[in-house]
Amino acid sequence: MFKAYILLLSVTFIWGSTFPLVKVTVGGDDVYIFLAIRFAIASFLSFLIWKKQNFKYGAIIGLFIALGFITQTIGLTLTTASKSGFITSLYIILTPLFSYLVEKEKPHINHIIALPLAAIGSYFLSGGINGINLGDILTFICAVAFALSMVYITKYSKIVEETSLLGYQFLVVAVLNGTLAFTKPVHITLPMIGTAIFTAALASTLATLIQLKYQKVVSTNTTAFIFVGEPIFAMLSAYVFLGETMTTQQIIGALVLLSALIIASVRFGIKEVREM
């Protein structure tokens, strides 16, 4: 169980640490083609390494993830980055709701306590939000999609082999993003391809495999809180590699998010001590 917790936390580190790399190699207008290339490579690797793939379950998860990426990307063009970051993080709060509706997994008291802390931490980390527009609504749909992907990853990884959910999942994301990419001029650069290969191997294939294998061990709800580490690692990576600084408000937000993560994991931690 402790191993599952650490490996899932490492997933947030991988995801967070790729933000600076993507930022410096992928232009804002090239997001769709980048995602198409990245997930096409991830799909190819999955079919190459694991021959047996489940189309139905993998495609369903892929639809949710693709919907999340697409609505987040379109929404970002209509709203601010800070609002996008905050609204996207609401998937942490939505996950326990959908987990209960789909899996009948009731949130523990520590999850309920951690929920408002996660919301407050995300608010401060993003710099606050003002007003609601179409971009915000699309980004909220993104949060719903990501929450549902979390729930169905747990659900389907209990039914079939985890590795069989990778190939078609990534392929669906690649095809849908590729369809949107070719609605306007496409720009592909060597640094973009290099970043796509790197993120496909680590942030997509390896990270998703870990998620599929260990999320069902610690529960969907606990995993959602573990993933609050992603924006924290993203900010730290941006500070180290890009020299971006954090405001006092953002530091407070990161600390509150960290507190939510710890509180959400208390029950797990106690269980581990007893097992040891």
PyMOL commands that set and color helices and strands:
alter all, ss='L'
color gray80, all
select helices_A, chain A and resi 2-25+28-49+55-76+81-88+91-103+109-126+134-157+162-165+167-181+190-218+220-226+229-242+248-264+266-275
alter helices_A, ss='H'
color red, helices_A
deselect
rebuild
show_as cartoon
